[in-house]
Amino acid sequence: MRTLLLDRPAEGAAASYSATPRGACDAALTPDAQLARFARDALIEEARLTPKPALVDARGSGAHVDLDLATMLCSAHALEPTFEALARASRGATPGHALRTDLARIGRAGEAAMLRATGGSNAHRGAIWIVGLLVAGATISHTPPDDASPFAHAAQIAETAAHIARFDDLLAPAMRQPTQSNGERVRERYNVGGARREAQDGFPHVIRVGLPALHAARAQGRDEAAARVDALLAIMASLDDTCVLHRAGLAGREAAQTGAKRVRDAGGIATRAGRAAFDALERALLALNASPGGAADLLAATLFIEKLVHHRIGGRTVSWNN
C-alpha cells in the first residue's frame, strides 16, 4: 500500500520544491567539492520533485516498497564524498582504461556507502554511473570560450563523459558476480542499451531531450516544478527504461512511453487536461508495479548539467537554442 506523506497537490499544478538556486556556488568549496555539491543537489531536487509518476516523491513511495523520500535524501547526502572522489580522480587525467577502471572502483565503493546509508535499498545505483560520469566529464572538459553557447558546453561535457564510458573497466571481470544484474538481464532480453549505452552515446536523453524540454517549459511560463516534471515526461516518452522493463516488461514500457506522450500532448502537467493524463499514467504504472527510475536518474543528470553550465557562465540568463 502506498504511504502518503503530504497532501496531494491541487489538480493542474505541480507541487513546490525545495532547491538551491541554479548554479549557486559555495566559495569555500574546492572545485572538486563544488562539483560534488552540484551532483548531490541534483539528486536531492529530483527526489523532492512532486508529483512524479510511480516514483518516490513528497506524496509517498510510488511503486517502491523499500524506498521513501527520507531514504532517497539520505542516499544523496551519502554519495557526496563519492562524487568528490570521482572529480578528484579525473582532474588532470585523460579518458582511457586506467581512468575508467579507477572511476569504476570509486563507484563501487560509493554504491557500498549508499547501501549502508539506506539499509540495503538501491536508491541511486544508476545515478552513481550516470551523474558520476558527468562529474568526471565536467572535471576534464575545458572551460569553453565566453561566446560558446550553453548547449555546446553541455554537449562537450557529455561527450567527454561518453569518451570515458567507451573504455572497459579492467577490473570488471574480477568483480563480476556469479549471476547477472537486473540491468544486464533486461538489456539481453529486450535488446536495449540501458544506462551503459546512454552514456556511451553521449547522454542523448539529457542533451537532446531533458534540457530542451526543461527550457521550453520555462519559456511557456511554467513554474520550475512543472517545468521539471515536463522534462521528466519528455525523457520517459522515448526512453527504453530498464527499470520499467525489469518490473513490467514490454507492457510497462508501452504504458510509460504512451502515457508520458499523452501528458505532453495535453499541454503538460500544469494544464487540467495534462494533469488528468498524468493521473492516468500514474495509475497505469502503479497497476503494473512499474517505476521509471532510469528516467529519474536522467532528470537528475539534466539538473546537474544545467547547474554546472549556469555556474560557469556566471549565473546569467541564457538561451539554450542549439
DOLUMNU-76328 format. One record per residue (C-alpha): residue in one letter; y negated, z, x negated; residue number from 1; chain. Coordinates in nm, 2 decimals, m for minus. Layout:
% DOLUMNU-76328
<rec res="A" c2="Y" c3="Z" c1="X" n="NUM" chain="A"/>
...
//
This chain:
% DOLUMNU-76328
<rec res="M" c2="0.00" c3="0.00" c1="0.00" n="1" chain="A"/>
<rec res="R" c2="m0.35" c3="m0.08" c1="m0.12" n="2" chain="A"/>
<rec res="T" c2="m0.57" c3="0.21" c1="m0.20" n="3" chain="A"/>
<rec res="L" c2="m0.93" c3="0.17" c1="m0.12" n="4" chain="A"/>
<rec res="L" c2="m1.18" c3="0.33" c1="m0.35" n="5" chain="A"/>
<rec res="L" c2="m1.50" c3="0.22" c1="m0.19" n="6" chain="A"/>
<rec res="D" c2="m1.61" c3="0.08" c1="0.15" n="7" chain="A"/>
<rec res="R" c2="m1.56" c3="m0.29" c1="0.18" n="8" chain="A"/>
<rec res="P" c2="m1.88" c3="m0.49" c1="0.11" n="9" chain="A"/>
<rec res="A" c2="m2.07" c3="m0.64" c1="0.40" n="10" chain="A"/>
<rec res="E" c2="m1.94" c3="m0.98" c1="0.52" n="11" chain="A"/>
<rec res="G" c2="m2.11" c3="m1.27" c1="0.35" n="12" chain="A"/>
<rec res="A" c2="m2.22" c3="m1.07" c1="0.04" n="13" chain="A"/>
<rec res="A" c2="m2.07" c3="m0.96" c1="m0.29" n="14" chain="A"/>
<rec res="A" c2="m2.10" c3="m0.60" c1="m0.39" n="15" chain="A"/>
<rec res="S" c2="m2.35" c3="m0.50" c1="m0.66" n="16" chain="A"/>
<rec res="Y" c2="m2.21" c3="m0.45" c1="m1.00" n="17" chain="A"/>
<rec res="S" c2="m2.28" c3="m0.23" c1="m1.30" n="18" chain="A"/>
<rec res="A" c2="m2.35" c3="m0.43" c1="m1.61" n="19" chain="A"/>
<rec res="T" c2="m2.55" c3="m0.43" c1="m1.92" n="20" chain="A"/>
<rec res="P" c2="m2.83" c3="m0.70" c1="m1.94" n="21" chain="A"/>
<rec res="R" c2="m2.70" c3="m1.03" c1="m2.07" n="22" chain="A"/>
<rec res="G" c2="m2.71" c3="m1.03" c1="m2.45" n="23" chain="A"/>
<rec res="A" c2="m2.85" c3="m0.68" c1="m2.47" n="24" chain="A"/>
<rec res="C" c2="m2.82" c3="m0.57" c1="m2.83" n="25" chain="A"/>
<rec res="D" c2="m2.80" c3="m0.22" c1="m2.99" n="26" chain="A"/>
<rec res="A" c2="m3.00" c3="m0.24" c1="m3.31" n="27" chain="A"/>
<rec res="A" c2="m2.79" c3="0.05" c1="m3.46" n="28" chain="A"/>
<rec res="L" c2="m2.47" c3="m0.16" c1="m3.45" n="29" chain="A"/>
<rec res="T" c2="m2.34" c3="m0.37" c1="m3.73" n="30" chain="A"/>
<rec res="P" c2="m2.28" c3="m0.74" c1="m3.64" n="31" chain="A"/>
<rec res="D" c2="m1.91" c3="m0.68" c1="m3.60" n="32" chain="A"/>
<rec res="A" c2="m1.96" c3="m0.38" c1="m3.39" n="33" chain="A"/>
<rec res="Q" c2="m2.21" c3="m0.57" c1="m3.17" n="34" chain="A"/>
<rec res="L" c2="m1.95" c3="m0.85" c1="m3.11" n="35" chain="A"/>
<rec res="A" c2="m1.70" c3="m0.58" c1="m3.01" n="36" chain="A"/>
<rec res="R" c2="m1.95" c3="m0.42" c1="m2.77" n="37" chain="A"/>
<rec res="F" c2="m2.02" c3="m0.76" c1="m2.61" n="38" chain="A"/>
<rec res="A" c2="m1.64" c3="m0.81" c1="m2.57" n="39" chain="A"/>
<rec res="R" c2="m1.59" c3="m0.46" c1="m2.43" n="40" chain="A"/>
<rec res="D" c2="m1.88" c3="m0.50" c1="m2.18" n="41" chain="A"/>
<rec res="A" c2="m1.74" c3="m0.83" c1="m2.07" n="42" chain="A"/>
<rec res="L" c2="m1.41" c3="m0.67" c1="m1.98" n="43" chain="A"/>
<rec res="I" c2="m1.59" c3="m0.38" c1="m1.80" n="44" chain="A"/>
<rec res="E" c2="m1.81" c3="m0.62" c1="m1.60" n="45" chain="A"/>
<rec res="E" c2="m1.51" c3="m0.83" c1="m1.50" n="46" chain="A"/>
<rec res="A" c2="m1.32" c3="m0.53" c1="m1.39" n="47" chain="A"/>
<rec res="R" c2="m1.61" c3="m0.38" c1="m1.18" n="48" chain="A"/>
<rec res="L" c2="m1.70" c3="m0.71" c1="m1.02" n="49" chain="A"/>
<rec res="T" c2="m1.63" c3="m0.68" c1="m0.64" n="50" chain="A"/>
<rec res="P" c2="m1.48" c3="m0.84" c1="m0.44" n="51" chain="A"/>
<rec res="K" c2="m1.21" c3="m1.03" c1="m0.63" n="52" chain="A"/>
<rec res="P" c2="m0.91" c3="m1.18" c1="m0.46" n="53" chain="A"/>
<rec res="A" c2="m0.60" c3="m0.97" c1="m0.50" n="54" chain="A"/>
<rec res="L" c2="m0.74" c3="m0.83" c1="m0.83" n="55" chain="A"/>
<rec res="V" c2="m0.83" c3="m0.47" c1="m0.93" n="56" chain="A"/>
<rec res="D" c2="m1.19" c3="m0.41" c1="m0.83" n="57" chain="A"/>
<rec res="A" c2="m1.41" c3="m0.13" c1="m0.68" n="58" chain="A"/>
<rec res="R" c2="m1.22" c3="m0.16" c1="m0.35" n="59" chain="A"/>
<rec res="G" c2="m0.87" c3="m0.09" c1="m0.48" n="60" chain="A"/>
<rec res="S" c2="m0.58" c3="m0.22" c1="m0.68" n="61" chain="A"/>
<rec res="G" c2="m0.53" c3="m0.56" c1="m0.53" n="62" chain="A"/>
<rec res="A" c2="m0.17" c3="m0.69" c1="m0.58" n="63" chain="A"/>
<rec res="H" c2="m0.11" c3="m0.44" c1="m0.86" n="64" chain="A"/>
<rec res="V" c2="0.08" c3="m0.11" c1="m0.83" n="65" chain="A"/>
<rec res="D" c2="0.03" c3="0.02" c1="m1.18" n="66" chain="A"/>
<rec res="L" c2="m0.34" c3="m0.06" c1="m1.22" n="67" chain="A"/>
<rec res="D" c2="m0.67" c3="0.07" c1="m1.08" n="68" chain="A"/>
<rec res="L" c2="m1.03" c3="0.04" c1="m1.18" n="69" chain="A"/>
<rec res="A" c2="m1.03" c3="0.36" c1="m1.38" n="70" chain="A"/>
<rec res="T" c2="m0.73" c3="0.23" c1="m1.58" n="71" chain="A"/>
<rec res="M" c2="m0.90" c3="m0.11" c1="m1.64" n="72" chain="A"/>
<rec res="L" c2="m1.21" c3="0.06" c1="m1.77" n="73" chain="A"/>
<rec res="C" c2="m1.01" c3="0.29" c1="m1.99" n="74" chain="A"/>
<rec res="S" c2="m0.83" c3="m0.01" c1="m2.14" n="75" chain="A"/>
<rec res="A" c2="m1.16" c3="m0.19" c1="m2.20" n="76" chain="A"/>
<rec res="H" c2="m1.30" c3="0.11" c1="m2.40" n="77" chain="A"/>
<rec res="A" c2="m0.98" c3="0.15" c1="m2.59" n="78" chain="A"/>
<rec res="L" c2="m0.99" c3="m0.21" c1="m2.71" n="79" chain="A"/>
<rec res="E" c2="m1.35" c3="m0.20" c1="m2.85" n="80" chain="A"/>
<rec res="P" c2="m1.22" c3="m0.10" c1="m3.20" n="81" chain="A"/>
<rec res="T" c2="m0.97" c3="m0.38" c1="m3.19" n="82" chain="A"/>
<rec res="F" c2="m1.24" c3="m0.64" c1="m3.12" n="83" chain="A"/>
<rec res="E" c2="m1.44" c3="m0.49" c1="m3.41" n="84" chain="A"/>
<rec res="A" c2="m1.14" c3="m0.52" c1="m3.64" n="85" chain="A"/>
<rec res="L" c2="m1.09" c3="m0.88" c1="m3.53" n="86" chain="A"/>
<rec res="A" c2="m1.45" c3="m0.96" c1="m3.62" n="87" chain="A"/>
<rec res="R" c2="m1.43" c3="m0.78" c1="m3.95" n="88" chain="A"/>
<rec res="A" c2="m1.11" c3="m0.97" c1="m4.05" n="89" chain="A"/>
<rec res="S" c2="m1.28" c3="m1.30" c1="m3.96" n="90" chain="A"/>
<rec res="R" c2="m1.60" c3="m1.25" c1="m4.14" n="91" chain="A"/>
<rec res="G" c2="m1.61" c3="m1.48" c1="m4.44" n="92" chain="A"/>
<rec res="A" c2="m1.27" c3="m1.63" c1="m4.36" n="93" chain="A"/>
<rec res="T" c2="m1.18" c3="m1.98" c1="m4.26" n="94" chain="A"/>
<rec res="P" c2="m0.93" c3="m2.09" c1="m3.99" n="95" chain="A"/>
<rec res="G" c2="m0.57" c3="m2.11" c1="m4.14" n="96" chain="A"/>
<rec res="H" c2="m0.23" c3="m1.95" c1="m4.13" n="97" chain="A"/>
<rec res="A" c2="m0.34" c3="m1.64" c1="m4.31" n="98" chain="A"/>
<rec res="L" c2="m0.63" c3="m1.56" c1="m4.07" n="99" chain="A"/>
<rec res="R" c2="m0.42" c3="m1.64" c1="m3.77" n="100" chain="A"/>
<rec res="T" c2="m0.15" c3="m1.41" c1="m3.89" n="101" chain="A"/>
<rec res="D" c2="m0.40" c3="m1.13" c1="m3.97" n="102" chain="A"/>
<rec res="L" c2="m0.56" c3="m1.16" c1="m3.63" n="103" chain="A"/>
<rec res="A" c2="m0.22" c3="m1.15" c1="m3.46" n="104" chain="A"/>
<rec res="R" c2="m0.13" c3="m0.83" c1="m3.64" n="105" chain="A"/>
<rec res="I" c2="m0.46" c3="m0.67" c1="m3.53" n="106" chain="A"/>
<rec res="G" c2="m0.40" c3="m0.79" c1="m3.18" n="107" chain="A"/>
<rec res="R" c2="m0.05" c3="m0.64" c1="m3.16" n="108" chain="A"/>
<rec res="A" c2="m0.20" c3="m0.31" c1="m3.28" n="109" chain="A"/>
<rec res="G" c2="m0.47" c3="m0.34" c1="m3.01" n="110" chain="A"/>
<rec res="E" c2="m0.20" c3="m0.40" c1="m2.75" n="111" chain="A"/>
<rec res="A" c2="m0.03" c3="m0.08" c1="m2.85" n="112" chain="A"/>
<rec res="A" c2="m0.36" c3="0.10" c1="m2.83" n="113" chain="A"/>
<rec res="M" c2="m0.42" c3="m0.04" c1="m2.48" n="114" chain="A"/>
<rec res="L" c2="m0.07" c3="0.07" c1="m2.36" n="115" chain="A"/>
<rec res="R" c2="m0.13" c3="0.42" c1="m2.49" n="116" chain="A"/>
<rec res="A" c2="m0.46" c3="0.44" c1="m2.31" n="117" chain="A"/>
<rec res="T" c2="m0.32" c3="0.31" c1="m1.98" n="118" chain="A"/>
<rec res="G" c2="0.01" c3="0.50" c1="m1.98" n="119" chain="A"/>
<rec res="G" c2="0.21" c3="0.18" c1="m2.04" n="120" chain="A"/>
<rec res="S" c2="0.03" c3="m0.05" c1="m1.79" n="121" chain="A"/>
<rec res="N" c2="m0.07" c3="m0.40" c1="m1.91" n="122" chain="A"/>
<rec res="A" c2="m0.44" c3="m0.41" c1="m1.82" n="123" chain="A"/>
<rec res="H" c2="m0.57" c3="m0.66" c1="m2.08" n="124" chain="A"/>
<rec res="R" c2="m0.29" c3="m0.82" c1="m2.28" n="125" chain="A"/>
<rec res="G" c2="m0.42" c3="m1.17" c1="m2.20" n="126" chain="A"/>
<rec res="A" c2="m0.78" c3="m1.08" c1="m2.27" n="127" chain="A"/>
<rec res="I" c2="m0.68" c3="m0.95" c1="m2.62" n="128" chain="A"/>
<rec res="W" c2="m0.57" c3="m1.30" c1="m2.71" n="129" chain="A"/>
<rec res="I" c2="m0.84" c3="m1.49" c1="m2.52" n="130" chain="A"/>
<rec res="V" c2="m1.15" c3="m1.28" c1="m2.59" n="131" chain="A"/>
<rec res="G" c2="m1.02" c3="m1.17" c1="m2.93" n="132" chain="A"/>
<rec res="L" c2="m1.00" c3="m1.54" c1="m3.05" n="133" chain="A"/>
<rec res="L" c2="m1.35" c3="m1.60" c1="m2.92" n="134" chain="A"/>
<rec res="V" c2="m1.47" c3="m1.29" c1="m3.11" n="135" chain="A"/>
<rec res="A" c2="m1.32" c3="m1.44" c1="m3.43" n="136" chain="A"/>
<rec res="G" c2="m1.47" c3="m1.78" c1="m3.35" n="137" chain="A"/>
<rec res="A" c2="m1.81" c3="m1.63" c1="m3.30" n="138" chain="A"/>
<rec res="T" c2="m1.79" c3="m1.45" c1="m3.63" n="139" chain="A"/>
<rec res="I" c2="m1.71" c3="m1.77" c1="m3.82" n="140" chain="A"/>
<rec res="S" c2="m1.93" c3="m2.01" c1="m3.64" n="141" chain="A"/>
<rec res="H" c2="m2.26" c3="m2.08" c1="m3.80" n="142" chain="A"/>
<rec res="T" c2="m2.58" c3="m1.99" c1="m3.62" n="143" chain="A"/>
<rec res="P" c2="m2.70" c3="m2.31" c1="m3.45" n="144" chain="A"/>
<rec res="P" c2="m3.04" c3="m2.46" c1="m3.51" n="145" chain="A"/>
<rec res="D" c2="m3.32" c3="m2.34" c1="m3.29" n="146" chain="A"/>
<rec res="D" c2="m3.32" c3="m2.67" c1="m3.09" n="147" chain="A"/>
<rec res="A" c2="m2.94" c3="m2.66" c1="m3.02" n="148" chain="A"/>
<rec res="S" c2="m2.85" c3="m2.63" c1="m2.65" n="149" chain="A"/>
<rec res="P" c2="m2.67" c3="m2.31" c1="m2.53" n="150" chain="A"/>
<rec res="F" c2="m2.39" c3="m2.54" c1="m2.41" n="151" chain="A"/>
<rec res="A" c2="m2.35" c3="m2.68" c1="m2.76" n="152" chain="A"/>
<rec res="H" c2="m2.35" c3="m2.33" c1="m2.91" n="153" chain="A"/>
<rec res="A" c2="m2.09" c3="m2.21" c1="m2.67" n="154" chain="A"/>
<rec res="A" c2="m1.87" c3="m2.51" c1="m2.73" n="155" chain="A"/>
<rec res="Q" c2="m1.90" c3="m2.46" c1="m3.11" n="156" chain="A"/>
<rec res="I" c2="m1.77" c3="m2.10" c1="m3.08" n="157" chain="A"/>
<rec res="A" c2="m1.48" c3="m2.21" c1="m2.85" n="158" chain="A"/>
<rec res="E" c2="m1.38" c3="m2.50" c1="m3.08" n="159" chain="A"/>
<rec res="T" c2="m1.38" c3="m2.26" c1="m3.39" n="160" chain="A"/>
<rec res="A" c2="m1.16" c3="m2.02" c1="m3.19" n="161" chain="A"/>
<rec res="A" c2="m0.94" c3="m2.31" c1="m3.09" n="162" chain="A"/>
<rec res="H" c2="m0.90" c3="m2.42" c1="m3.46" n="163" chain="A"/>
<rec res="I" c2="m0.77" c3="m2.07" c1="m3.53" n="164" chain="A"/>
<rec res="A" c2="m0.53" c3="m2.08" c1="m3.24" n="165" chain="A"/>
<rec res="R" c2="m0.37" c3="m2.41" c1="m3.35" n="166" chain="A"/>
<rec res="F" c2="m0.22" c3="m2.23" c1="m3.66" n="167" chain="A"/>
<rec res="D" c2="0.10" c3="m2.04" c1="m3.64" n="168" chain="A"/>
<rec res="D" c2="0.14" c3="m1.67" c1="m3.68" n="169" chain="A"/>
<rec res="L" c2="0.36" c3="m1.64" c1="m3.98" n="170" chain="A"/>
<rec res="L" c2="0.49" c3="m1.30" c1="m3.87" n="171" chain="A"/>
<rec res="A" c2="0.58" c3="m1.41" c1="m3.52" n="172" chain="A"/>
<rec res="P" c2="0.95" c3="m1.49" c1="m3.58" n="173" chain="A"/>
<rec res="A" c2="1.00" c3="m1.14" c1="m3.72" n="174" chain="A"/>
<rec res="M" c2="0.81" c3="m0.98" c1="m3.43" n="175" chain="A"/>
<rec res="R" c2="0.97" c3="m1.18" c1="m3.16" n="176" chain="A"/>
<rec res="Q" c2="1.16" c3="m0.97" c1="m2.90" n="177" chain="A"/>
<rec res="P" c2="1.52" c3="m1.05" c1="m2.80" n="178" chain="A"/>
<rec res="T" c2="1.40" c3="m1.15" c1="m2.45" n="179" chain="A"/>
<rec res="Q" c2="1.12" c3="m1.39" c1="m2.37" n="180" chain="A"/>
<rec res="S" c2="0.79" c3="m1.26" c1="m2.23" n="181" chain="A"/>
<rec res="N" c2="0.69" c3="m1.33" c1="m1.88" n="182" chain="A"/>
<rec res="G" c2="0.44" c3="m1.58" c1="m2.00" n="183" chain="A"/>
<rec res="E" c2="0.70" c3="m1.77" c1="m2.22" n="184" chain="A"/>
<rec res="R" c2="0.94" c3="m1.79" c1="m1.92" n="185" chain="A"/>
<rec res="V" c2="0.67" c3="m1.92" c1="m1.69" n="186" chain="A"/>
<rec res="R" c2="0.55" c3="m2.18" c1="m1.95" n="187" chain="A"/>
<rec res="E" c2="0.90" c3="m2.32" c1="m1.99" n="188" chain="A"/>
<rec res="R" c2="1.00" c3="m2.31" c1="m1.62" n="189" chain="A"/>
<rec res="Y" c2="0.69" c3="m2.47" c1="m1.48" n="190" chain="A"/>
<rec res="N" c2="0.59" c3="m2.68" c1="m1.79" n="191" chain="A"/>
<rec res="V" c2="0.24" c3="m2.53" c1="m1.81" n="192" chain="A"/>
<rec res="G" c2="0.03" c3="m2.45" c1="m2.11" n="193" chain="A"/>
<rec res="G" c2="m0.08" c3="m2.09" c1="m2.03" n="194" chain="A"/>
<rec res="A" c2="m0.32" c3="m1.89" c1="m2.24" n="195" chain="A"/>
<rec res="R" c2="m0.20" c3="m2.04" c1="m2.56" n="196" chain="A"/>
<rec res="R" c2="m0.27" c3="m2.40" c1="m2.45" n="197" chain="A"/>
<rec res="E" c2="m0.61" c3="m2.29" c1="m2.31" n="198" chain="A"/>
<rec res="A" c2="m0.71" c3="m2.15" c1="m2.64" n="199" chain="A"/>
<rec res="Q" c2="m0.58" c3="m2.45" c1="m2.84" n="200" chain="A"/>
<rec res="D" c2="m0.76" c3="m2.69" c1="m2.61" n="201" chain="A"/>
<rec res="G" c2="m1.10" c3="m2.52" c1="m2.68" n="202" chain="A"/>
<rec res="F" c2="m1.11" c3="m2.29" c1="m2.37" n="203" chain="A"/>
<rec res="P" c2="m1.20" c3="m2.57" c1="m2.11" n="204" chain="A"/>
<rec res="H" c2="m1.19" c3="m2.32" c1="m1.82" n="205" chain="A"/>
<rec res="V" c2="m1.47" c3="m2.13" c1="m2.00" n="206" chain="A"/>
<rec res="I" c2="m1.68" c3="m2.41" c1="m2.13" n="207" chain="A"/>
<rec res="R" c2="m1.63" c3="m2.68" c1="m1.87" n="208" chain="A"/>
<rec res="V" c2="m1.57" c3="m2.46" c1="m1.56" n="209" chain="A"/>
<rec res="G" c2="m1.67" c3="m2.10" c1="m1.58" n="210" chain="A"/>
<rec res="L" c2="m2.01" c3="m2.13" c1="m1.75" n="211" chain="A"/>
<rec res="P" c2="m2.13" c3="m2.43" c1="m1.54" n="212" chain="A"/>
<rec res="A" c2="m2.02" c3="m2.27" c1="m1.22" n="213" chain="A"/>
<rec res="L" c2="m2.19" c3="m1.94" c1="m1.31" n="214" chain="A"/>
<rec res="H" c2="m2.52" c3="m2.11" c1="m1.38" n="215" chain="A"/>
<rec res="A" c2="m2.50" c3="m2.34" c1="m1.08" n="216" chain="A"/>
<rec res="A" c2="m2.46" c3="m2.05" c1="m0.85" n="217" chain="A"/>
<rec res="R" c2="m2.76" c3="m1.87" c1="m1.01" n="218" chain="A"/>
<rec res="A" c2="m2.96" c3="m2.19" c1="m0.97" n="219" chain="A"/>
<rec res="Q" c2="m2.88" c3="m2.19" c1="m0.60" n="220" chain="A"/>
<rec res="G" c2="m3.03" c3="m1.84" c1="m0.57" n="221" chain="A"/>
<rec res="R" c2="m2.71" c3="m1.64" c1="m0.56" n="222" chain="A"/>
<rec res="D" c2="m2.73" c3="m1.28" c1="m0.68" n="223" chain="A"/>
<rec res="E" c2="m2.55" c3="m1.20" c1="m1.00" n="224" chain="A"/>
<rec res="A" c2="m2.24" c3="m1.06" c1="m0.85" n="225" chain="A"/>
<rec res="A" c2="m2.19" c3="m1.35" c1="m0.61" n="226" chain="A"/>
<rec res="A" c2="m2.25" c3="m1.60" c1="m0.90" n="227" chain="A"/>
<rec res="R" c2="m1.98" c3="m1.43" c1="m1.10" n="228" chain="A"/>
<rec res="V" c2="m1.73" c3="m1.43" c1="m0.81" n="229" chain="A"/>
<rec res="D" c2="m1.81" c3="m1.80" c1="m0.76" n="230" chain="A"/>
<rec res="A" c2="m1.74" c3="m1.87" c1="m1.13" n="231" chain="A"/>
<rec res="L" c2="m1.40" c3="m1.68" c1="m1.09" n="232" chain="A"/>
<rec res="L" c2="m1.32" c3="m1.90" c1="m0.79" n="233" chain="A"/>
<rec res="A" c2="m1.41" c3="m2.22" c1="m0.98" n="234" chain="A"/>
<rec res="I" c2="m1.17" c3="m2.11" c1="m1.26" n="235" chain="A"/>
<rec res="M" c2="m0.89" c3="m2.03" c1="m1.01" n="236" chain="A"/>
<rec res="A" c2="m0.93" c3="m2.37" c1="m0.83" n="237" chain="A"/>
<rec res="S" c2="m0.80" c3="m2.56" c1="m1.13" n="238" chain="A"/>
<rec res="L" c2="m0.61" c3="m2.31" c1="m1.35" n="239" chain="A"/>
<rec res="D" c2="m0.23" c3="m2.31" c1="m1.37" n="240" chain="A"/>
<rec res="D" c2="m0.24" c3="m1.93" c1="m1.38" n="241" chain="A"/>
<rec res="T" c2="0.07" c3="m1.80" c1="m1.54" n="242" chain="A"/>
<rec res="C" c2="0.01" c3="m1.46" c1="m1.38" n="243" chain="A"/>
<rec res="V" c2="0.03" c3="m1.61" c1="m1.04" n="244" chain="A"/>
<rec res="L" c2="0.32" c3="m1.83" c1="m1.13" n="245" chain="A"/>
<rec res="H" c2="0.52" c3="m1.54" c1="m1.26" n="246" chain="A"/>
<rec res="R" c2="0.46" c3="m1.34" c1="m0.94" n="247" chain="A"/>
<rec res="A" c2="0.48" c3="m1.61" c1="m0.68" n="248" chain="A"/>
<rec res="G" c2="0.59" c3="m1.94" c1="m0.83" n="249" chain="A"/>
<rec res="L" c2="0.45" c3="m2.27" c1="m0.70" n="250" chain="A"/>
<rec res="A" c2="0.37" c3="m2.13" c1="m0.36" n="251" chain="A"/>
<rec res="G" c2="0.14" c3="m1.88" c1="m0.53" n="252" chain="A"/>
<rec res="R" c2="m0.03" c3="m2.14" c1="m0.74" n="253" chain="A"/>
<rec res="E" c2="m0.09" c3="m2.36" c1="m0.43" n="254" chain="A"/>
<rec res="A" c2="m0.23" c3="m2.06" c1="m0.24" n="255" chain="A"/>
<rec res="A" c2="m0.46" c3="m1.96" c1="m0.53" n="256" chain="A"/>
<rec res="Q" c2="m0.59" c3="m2.31" c1="m0.61" n="257" chain="A"/>
<rec res="T" c2="m0.63" c3="m2.43" c1="m0.25" n="258" chain="A"/>
<rec res="G" c2="m0.78" c3="m2.11" c1="m0.12" n="259" chain="A"/>
<rec res="A" c2="m1.03" c3="m2.09" c1="m0.40" n="260" chain="A"/>
<rec res="K" c2="m1.14" c3="m2.45" c1="m0.33" n="261" chain="A"/>
<rec res="R" c2="m1.19" c3="m2.37" c1="0.03" n="262" chain="A"/>
<rec res="V" c2="m1.42" c3="m2.08" c1="m0.05" n="263" chain="A"/>
<rec res="R" c2="m1.62" c3="m2.31" c1="m0.28" n="264" chain="A"/>
<rec res="D" c2="m1.63" c3="m2.59" c1="m0.02" n="265" chain="A"/>
<rec res="A" c2="m1.76" c3="m2.34" c1="0.24" n="266" chain="A"/>
<rec res="G" c2="m2.06" c3="m2.26" c1="0.02" n="267" chain="A"/>
<rec res="G" c2="m1.92" c3="m1.97" c1="m0.19" n="268" chain="A"/>
<rec res="I" c2="m1.87" c3="m1.60" c1="m0.14" n="269" chain="A"/>
<rec res="A" c2="m2.24" c3="m1.54" c1="m0.04" n="270" chain="A"/>
<rec res="T" c2="m2.21" c3="m1.75" c1="0.28" n="271" chain="A"/>
<rec res="R" c2="m2.05" c3="m1.63" c1="0.61" n="272" chain="A"/>
<rec res="A" c2="m1.80" c3="m1.92" c1="0.61" n="273" chain="A"/>
<rec res="G" c2="m1.73" c3="m1.87" c1="0.24" n="274" chain="A"/>
<rec res="R" c2="m1.66" c3="m1.50" c1="0.29" n="275" chain="A"/>
<rec res="A" c2="m1.42" c3="m1.58" c1="0.57" n="276" chain="A"/>
<rec res="A" c2="m1.24" c3="m1.83" c1="0.35" n="277" chain="A"/>
<rec res="F" c2="m1.24" c3="m1.57" c1="0.07" n="278" chain="A"/>
<rec res="D" c2="m1.07" c3="m1.31" c1="0.30" n="279" chain="A"/>
<rec res="A" c2="m0.81" c3="m1.57" c1="0.40" n="280" chain="A"/>
<rec res="L" c2="m0.74" c3="m1.64" c1="0.03" n="281" chain="A"/>
<rec res="E" c2="m0.70" c3="m1.27" c1="m0.04" n="282" chain="A"/>
<rec res="R" c2="m0.46" c3="m1.22" c1="0.25" n="283" chain="A"/>
<rec res="A" c2="m0.25" c3="m1.51" c1="0.13" n="284" chain="A"/>
<rec res="L" c2="m0.23" c3="m1.38" c1="m0.23" n="285" chain="A"/>
<rec res="L" c2="m0.15" c3="m1.03" c1="m0.12" n="286" chain="A"/>
<rec res="A" c2="0.12" c3="m1.15" c1="0.10" n="287" chain="A"/>
<rec res="L" c2="0.27" c3="m1.33" c1="m0.20" n="288" chain="A"/>
<rec res="N" c2="0.21" c3="m1.04" c1="m0.43" n="289" chain="A"/>
<rec res="A" c2="0.02" c3="m1.28" c1="m0.65" n="290" chain="A"/>
<rec res="S" c2="m0.27" c3="m1.17" c1="m0.88" n="291" chain="A"/>
<rec res="P" c2="m0.49" c3="m1.43" c1="m1.06" n="292" chain="A"/>
<rec res="G" c2="m0.50" c3="m1.23" c1="m1.38" n="293" chain="A"/>
<rec res="G" c2="m0.53" c3="m1.53" c1="m1.60" n="294" chain="A"/>
<rec res="A" c2="m0.84" c3="m1.64" c1="m1.42" n="295" chain="A"/>
<rec res="A" c2="m0.99" c3="m1.29" c1="m1.45" n="296" chain="A"/>
<rec res="D" c2="m0.93" c3="m1.30" c1="m1.83" n="297" chain="A"/>
<rec res="L" c2="m1.11" c3="m1.63" c1="m1.85" n="298" chain="A"/>
<rec res="L" c2="m1.40" c3="m1.50" c1="m1.64" n="299" chain="A"/>
<rec res="A" c2="m1.43" c3="m1.21" c1="m1.89" n="300" chain="A"/>
<rec res="A" c2="m1.43" c3="m1.47" c1="m2.17" n="301" chain="A"/>
<rec res="T" c2="m1.71" c3="m1.66" c1="m1.99" n="302" chain="A"/>
<rec res="L" c2="m1.92" c3="m1.35" c1="m1.97" n="303" chain="A"/>
<rec res="F" c2="m1.86" c3="m1.27" c1="m2.33" n="304" chain="A"/>
<rec res="I" c2="m1.97" c3="m1.62" c1="m2.45" n="305" chain="A"/>
<rec res="E" c2="m2.28" c3="m1.60" c1="m2.23" n="306" chain="A"/>
<rec res="K" c2="m2.38" c3="m1.26" c1="m2.36" n="307" chain="A"/>
<rec res="L" c2="m2.34" c3="m1.38" c1="m2.72" n="308" chain="A"/>
<rec res="V" c2="m2.53" c3="m1.71" c1="m2.67" n="309" chain="A"/>
<rec res="H" c2="m2.81" c3="m1.54" c1="m2.48" n="310" chain="A"/>
<rec res="H" c2="m2.84" c3="m1.28" c1="m2.76" n="311" chain="A"/>
<rec res="R" c2="m2.85" c3="m1.54" c1="m3.03" n="312" chain="A"/>
<rec res="I" c2="m3.13" c3="m1.73" c1="m2.87" n="313" chain="A"/>
<rec res="G" c2="m3.34" c3="m1.42" c1="m2.83" n="314" chain="A"/>
<rec res="G" c2="m3.27" c3="m1.34" c1="m2.47" n="315" chain="A"/>
<rec res="R" c2="m3.50" c3="m1.61" c1="m2.33" n="316" chain="A"/>
<rec res="T" c2="m3.41" c3="m1.80" c1="m2.01" n="317" chain="A"/>
<rec res="V" c2="m3.22" c3="m2.12" c1="m2.10" n="318" chain="A"/>
<rec res="S" c2="m3.08" c3="m2.42" c1="m1.93" n="319" chain="A"/>
<rec res="W" c2="m2.70" c3="m2.48" c1="m1.96" n="320" chain="A"/>
<rec res="N" c2="m2.72" c3="m2.85" c1="m1.88" n="321" chain="A"/>
<rec res="N" c2="m2.48" c3="m3.04" c1="m2.10" n="322" chain="A"/>
//
